[in-house]
């Protein structure tokens, strides 16, 4: 939605995107006054009447949005995650029914995200604080170091001569303590921004842990490697191109060597002889690698682009990111192999839910929309109609991949998303997070858990994408994102009055 600040200026979301239309026009009276201040009637006198702004009606269902936010907020706390997102979309129109982020902020009290509270840090904890220094004018990165290395004489001498010179140059014009950012690491991979006070042992941290990061709409403004939720898209492409069928088999008896890399399954499991359906059911990386190698770099890249990856969706929200997919000519064999299971390519949650809508609706990629209609100030109504971008797979392929995903929920790793009495098509994902230098993080809080799916399979009423960032007490999508999907889907079945369709 966004909000208006104290100066009545639009900030973020729909408020900022549609600000000119929403704002309207102020009235104006132009007069000529005599020396005493009295008005003189002249031909120059003008009266311009004020005009109301337009009224923008959203596709968001407030009841669904409220319930999704409640479920998501509980999940972030339960799984000790940094953040999470859920999108609910109508696969036949592209209408966004719910778009939720957690943690939340109150648009009527938006300044609360700046609130900080004191924490005590002993000497050992203070020495572990990491500082990042950027040039305050051009934002050029200068260095990343421990607090003690920058603010103690002994530590400063341990820095490289190049970094020392860069710091000394900045000190001619700035106080370092005013331009560095301080981070306290929690465990291996999670950090919180902290702020010094007059006391060395007392620091401040944001009450919500992320500060103004709560304003960020991560469904469109943050990209991630989607991991295994991309596998159904890969499989659908291969099915559509005639490279595989659901009953084709693959012998999974060892890791796959591609270039200088070794590709393994989760937990180093080997599944033996499996069908393509079982490849999705048990999320077998090695099998998916062989599928993408059949497609080749150029075709696979073109089809991923056709599914909406690598470019913005065109939703009516500002600052949408396009994701990140290298040009196909720059793909190595290793990237071709890992892209099949969602590594080495990046997307937004909105791109993922849009792609799943194409799997669900007969193969049509729709432009997602969050605007239902706009009521102009003259009373006319502009209704937003569904916009089909392309037919990316055939209806027959859509039916086939849907049946394979239903099997995955019934008897595969996606069973955590199942709602009793209902057939659901879905897939889990657990993706790694690329750290500095491109190496993947390891340890607690180093994954992104997700689940994407739709129901009822024969005539989908909704598509849901769940993404949970850095869960700490349970790592995998099957035990974190899947239960969130289940709760949201169960609510939607009841809310829409959809009868059970299974046994």
QUIGILIN-V817033 format. One record per residue. N is the residue number from 0. RES is the residue in one letter. PSI is psi as a letter, one per 20 degrees, with the letter a starting at -180 (none if undefined). Layout:
# QUIGILIN-V817033
N|RES|PSI + N|RES|PSI
This chain:
# QUIGILIN-V817033
0|X|g + 1|X|a + 2|X|r + 3|X|p + 4|X|a + 5|X|i + 6|X|j + 7|X|k + 8|X|p + 9|X|p + 10|X|p + 11|X|r + 12|X|b + 13|X|h + 14|X|g + 15|X|g + 16|X|g + 17|X|k + 18|X|g + 19|X|h + 20|X|h + 21|X|h + 22|X|h + 23|X|b + 24|X|p + 25|X|q + 26|X|r + 27|X|p + 28|X|p + 29|X|p + 30|X|r + 31|X|p + 32|X|q + 33|X|r + 34|X|h + 35|X|i + 36|X|i + 37|X|q + 38|X|p + 39|X|p + 40|X|o + 41|X|r + 42|X|i + 43|X|i + 44|X|p + 45|X|q + 46|X|p + 47|X|o + 48|X|q + 49|X|q + 50|X|p + 51|X|q + 52|X|r + 53|X|r + 54|X|p + 55|X|p + 56|X|p + 57|X|q + 58|X|i + 59|X|p + 60|X|o + 61|X|h + 62|X|g + 63|X|g + 64|X|g + 65|X|g + 66|X|g + 67|X|g + 68|X|h + 69|X|g + 70|X|g + 71|X|g + 72|X|g + 73|X|h + 74|X|g + 75|X|g + 76|X|g + 77|X|g + 78|X|j + 79|X|l + 80|X|q + 81|X|g + 82|X|r + 83|X|q + 84|X|q + 85|X|p + 86|X|p + 87|X|p + 88|X|q + 89|X|o + 90|X|i + 91|X|i + 92|X|i + 93|X|j + 94|X|p + 95|X|o + 96|X|h + 97|X|q + 98|X|o + 99|X|q + 100|X|q + 101|X|q + 102|X|q + 103|X|r + 104|X|q + 105|X|o + 106|X|h + 107|X|i + 108|X|l + 109|X|h + 110|X|i + 111|X|h + 112|X|i + 113|X|i + 114|X|p + 115|X|q + 116|X|q + 117|X|q + 118|X|q + 119|X|p + 120|X|p + 121|X|r + 122|X|g + 123|X|g + 124|X|h + 125|X|h + 126|X|h + 127|X|i + 128|X|p + 129|X|p + 130|X|q + 131|X|p + 132|X|p + 133|X|q + 134|X|p + 135|X|i + 136|X|g + 137|X|j + 138|X|k + 139|X|p + 140|X|p + 141|X|g + 142|X|r + 143|X|p + 144|X|r + 145|X|q + 146|X|g + 147|X|h + 148|X|h + 149|X|h + 150|X|j + 151|X|q + 152|X|g + 153|X|g + 154|X|h + 155|X|h + 156|X|i + 157|X|i + 158|X|q + 159|X|q + 160|X|h + 161|X|g + 162|X|h + 163|X|g + 164|X|h + 165|X|g + 166|X|g + 167|X|h + 168|X|g + 169|X|h + 170|X|i + 171|X|h + 172|X|i + 173|X|q + 174|X|o + 175|X|h + 176|X|i + 177|X|i + 178|X|i + 179|X|q + 180|X|p + 181|X|p + 182|X|p + 183|X|p + 184|X|p + 185|X|o + 186|X|b + 187|X|g + 188|X|j + 189|X|q + 190|X|q + 191|X|p + 192|X|p + 193|X|r + 194|X|p + 195|X|q + 196|X|a + 197|X|h + 198|X|p + 199|X|h + 200|X|i + 201|X|p + 202|X|r + 203|X|q + 204|X|q + 205|X|p + 206|X|h + 207|X|j + 208|X|h + 209|X|i + 210|X|c + 211|X|i + 212|X|i + 213|X|h + 214|X|h + 215|X|p + 216|X|n + 217|X|i + 218|X|h + 219|X|i + 220|X|j + 221|X|p + 222|X|q + 223|X|r + 224|X|o + 225|X|i + 226|X|b + 227|X|i + 228|X|i + 229|X|i + 230|X|g + 231|X|h + 232|X|g + 233|X|g + 234|X|g + 235|X|h + 236|X|g + 237|X|h + 238|X|g + 239|X|h + 240|X|j + 241|X|j + 242|X|h + 243|X|r + 244|X|r + 245|X|h + 246|X|i + 247|X|q + 248|X|q + 249|X|p + 250|X|o + 251|X|n + 252|X|j + 253|X|r + 254|X|r + 255|X|p + 256|X|p + 257|X|o + 258|X|c + 259|X|j + 260|X|q + 261|X|p + 262|X|p + 263|X|r + 264|X|r + 265|X|p + 266|X|j + 267|X|k + 268|X|q + 269|X|p + 270|X|i + 271|X|b + 272|X|o + 273|X|q + 274|X|r + 275|X|h + 276|X|g + 277|X|h + 278|X|g + 279|X|g + 280|X|g + 281|X|j + 282|X|l + 283|X|o + 284|X|g + 285|X|h + 286|X|g + 287|X|h + 288|X|g + 289|X|h + 290|X|g + 291|X|h + 292|X|h + 293|X|h + 294|X|h + 295|X|q + 296|X|g + 297|X|g + 298|X|g + 299|X|g + 300|X|g + 301|X|g + 302|X|h + 303|X|g + 304|X|g + 305|X|h + 306|X|i + 307|X|j + 308|X|q + 309|X|j + 310|X|q + 311|X|q + 312|X|h + 313|X|j + 314|X|q + 315|X|l + 316|X|q + 317|X|q + 318|X|k + 319|X|p + 320|X|q + 321|X|i + 322|X|a + 323|X|o + 324|X|p + 325|X|q + 326|X|q + 327|X|h + 328|X|h + 329|X|j + 330|X|p + 331|X|r + 332|X|h + 333|X|g + 334|X|h + 335|X|g + 336|X|g + 337|X|h + 338|X|h + 339|X|h + 340|X|k + 341|X|k + 342|X|p + 343|X|i + 344|X|q + 345|X|q + 346|X|r + 347|X|q + 348|X|h + 349|X|h + 350|X|h + 351|X|g + 352|X|h + 353|X|g + 354|X|g + 355|X|h + 356|X|h + 357|X|h + 358|X|h + 359|X|h + 360|X|j + 361|X|j + 362|X|j + 363|X|p + 364|X|p + 365|X|q + 366|X|p + 367|X|q + 368|X|q + 369|X|j + 370|X|p + 371|X|g + 372|X|r + 373|X|p + 374|X|o + 375|X|r + 376|X|i + 377|X|j + 378|X|i + 379|X|q + 380|X|p + 381|X|o + 382|X|p + 383|X|p + 384|X|q + 385|X|p + 386|X|o + 387|X|o + 388|X|g + 389|X|q + 390|X|o + 391|X|h + 392|X|r + 393|X|q + 394|X|h + 395|X|g + 396|X|h + 397|X|g + 398|X|g + 399|X|g + 400|X|h + 401|X|g + 402|X|h + 403|X|h + 404|X|h + 405|X|g + 406|X|h + 407|X|h + 408|X|h + 409|X|h + 410|X|j + 411|X|a + 412|X|i + 413|X|j + 414|X|i + 415|X|i + 416|X|j + 417|X|p + 418|X|p + 419|X|p + 420|X|i + 421|X|q + 422|X|p + 423|X|p + 424|X|p + 425|X|r + 426|X|p + 427|X|r + 428|X|p + 429|X|o + 430|X|q + 431|X|r + 432|X|p + 433|X|p + 434|X|a + 435|X|p + 436|X|i + 437|X|i + 438|X|q + 439|X|p + 440|X|q + 441|X|r + 442|X|a + 443|X|p + 444|X|k + 445|X|k + 446|X|r + 447|X|p + 448|X|p + 449|X|r + 450|X|p + 451|X|p + 452|X|r + 453|X|r + 454|X|r + 455|X|q + 456|X|h + 457|X|h + 458|X|m + 459|X|p + 460|X|h + 461|X|q + 462|X|p + 463|X|p + 464|X|p + 465|X|p + 466|X|p + 467|X|p + 468|X|o + 469|X|l + 470|X|q + 471|X|h + 472|X|i + 473|X|p + 474|X|h + 475|X|q + 476|X|h + 477|X|h + 478|X|j + 479|X|f + 480|X|h + 481|X|g + 482|X|h + 483|X|g + 484|X|g + 485|X|g + 486|X|g + 487|X|g + 488|X|g + 489|X|g + 490|X|g + 491|X|h + 492|X|g + 493|X|g + 494|X|g + 495|X|i + 496|X|k + 497|X|p + 498|X|q + 499|X|q + 500|X|j + 501|X|p + 502|X|none
